[in-house]
Amino acid sequence: MNKPRTDLDHIISIFKSVVPAVDYWSIRLVETEQEGLSVRQDILQPTSTSFSKGAFITIIKNNGAGYAATSNLTKQGLKLAAMQALNWAKLTAPYSLFNPDNLPAVDYKGHYHTPVSRPWDSINLSDKIQFLQDACRALKISDKIVDWHSSLSSKQSNTLLVTSSHGHIEQSFQYIYPALSAVANDGSTTQIRSGGGADSAAQGGLEQLERMGFPDNAHQIAEEALLLLDAPYCPDDTMDLLLLPNQMVLQIHESIGHPLELDRILGDERNYAGTSFVTQEMFGHYQYGSDLLNISFDPTHSEQLASYGFDDDGTKAEHTYIIRNGRLERPLGGACSQARTGQNGVANSRACDWNRPPIDRMANLNLEPGDSSMKELIASIDHGILMDTNQSWSIDDSRNKFQFGCELGRIIKQGEIKGIVKNPNYRGISANFWQNLAMVGDKSTFEIGGTPNCGKGEPNQVINVGHASPACVFKNIEVFGGAS
C-alpha cells in the first residue's frame, strides 16, 4: 500500500500510438489496491487483499459517443478497446440523447492527492492485527455480549485522465475503513450497538482513527448494547425529533442526495433504483425545507470520504450550494446531464472503477452548521426524542415517503434527557419533512461521516459518498417503537 502509481504514463504513450483519428478521445486509467483485516469474537478472520488496474476509453466522432473498458493494457488490448469504442460511437450516433460535441473538452492539467500523515504501511501487519485484537477484546465486557467484532481496511486508488485536447489530470486517494460492533442478548431480546467508524469511512491514513472513535469508543458501544436490553421500547407518538449527526448522514443521503441526482430526475434510474419526486422545473424556486436548511456540495474537504479535485469526466470540483435558506438551487448533475438539460450542475460525474462509466453521484453533500449548541437543542424540546445511529431504512422509489430506524433513542422531557429507549423509528415524507427543521446545531455538534457502499447504476456501481452534518431538531415527527 501507499506506493506511487506504477506505469500509467507508459500506458498513455501506448494508447496514443494506437488510437484512431477521431474528433475527441479520453482515457481514464485506474489502479486500486485494498487490504482488509477483521477480528470477530477475538479470533482473527481471513485477511483480504486485492489489486486491479484498467482503462476506460471514450471516443467521440461525427456526433456519436462510444465507450469501452479493458484490463488488457498492452498495445493490442488498448487498440482493440479503442476500436470497440469507435464502433459504438458510429452505431449510436443516430440515437444520441444530445450532441456529444456539447460536452466540455478537458484541455487543462490538474492534480489532487489525499493528505496522509500516518500511512497504512507505517504499522506492520502483526501490529495492526494486535491492535484489532485489543479493540475486539475491549467490547467483551459481559457474558451478555454474544457477538463482538472489530475491523480495519485500507484502500489506495490512483487515477490518470488524459484527453486528446491535452488534458492531463492525476489524482491519488487514500481511504481508511474502521468499525466496531457489539451484540447483546438476554433471553428473547437482542440489541446491537456499532461505532468507531462503522458504516462510514474517511480519506487519509491511520491518523483518522482517533477522530472516528476507533478503538476508544469500544467500551461505550458495549455498555450501551447492554443498557438497551432492559430499556423500554420507543413510544408511538408525534413529537419533536433530535437527530444526531450519524443519523443525519442517512437522512441527507436518502431524502436529499438521491432525489437531486439529475440522471434520476431524467428517468435513467427508474428501472432499477427508481425516480424522484423532484422535477427539473423546481430548481431555482422550490422551497425544499425551512430557512435553516443549507446544503452544500463540497468535494474540497480533504478528510471527507468523497473529496477530490476533479470528477471522472475532468470537471473541476468546487464548493457549491445545492439548497440555500431552504430554496432548491441546482441539481447533482455532471457534464453529461448538464449537456442534456441545460441545467447548471456540479462536478459529480463519478465511476466506481475503471470498468464503469461516470454517472451522476453524490460526493460530499453536507448540511452547513447553524448556531445552536447541543445543550440548547435539547433544552428547546418539551416532548421529544433523540435518535442515534441508523439501523434500518426504507424509502419509496421516488425518494419521498420514508421510514428509518435507529439503534438507540433517548427520551427528552421539558428540555432534559430522561432515559434510554430501544428500537426507535420515525417516518415522514421528504417533500415536507425538511420544512419541519426547527434548529440546526453549531460547529461543536458537527461531525463528518458518509457511506462506503452507495449502490446505483446498471451495471451496478458501489461508491464512496461523504456527508457531514450537525445535530438537528425537527418538529412534530411521527415516531414509533415495536413493542407489539
Secondary structure, DSSP 8 states (H G I E B T S, - for coil): ------SHHHHHHHHHHH----SEEEEEEEEEEEEEEEEETTEE---EEEEEEEEEEEEEETTEEEEEEES--SHHHHHHHHHHHHHHHHHHGGG-SS-GGGS----SEEEEE---SS-GGGS-HHHHHHHHHHHHHTT--STTEEEEEEEEEEEEEEEEEEETTS-EEEEEEEEEEEEEEEEEEETTEEEEEEETTTT--EESSTTHHHHTTTTTTHHHHHHHHHHHHHS-B---EEEEEEE-HHHHHHHHIIIIIGGGBHHHHTTTTTTTT---S--GGGTTT-B-S-TT--EEE-TT-TTSTT--SB-TT--B---EEEEETTEE---B--HHHHHHH-----S-EE-SSTTS--EE---EEEE---SB-HHHHHHT-SEEEEEEEEEEEEE-TTS-EEEEEEEEEEEEETTEEEEEEES-EEEEEHHHHGGGEEEEB-GGG-EEEEEEEEEETTTTEEEEEEEEE--EEEEEEEEE----
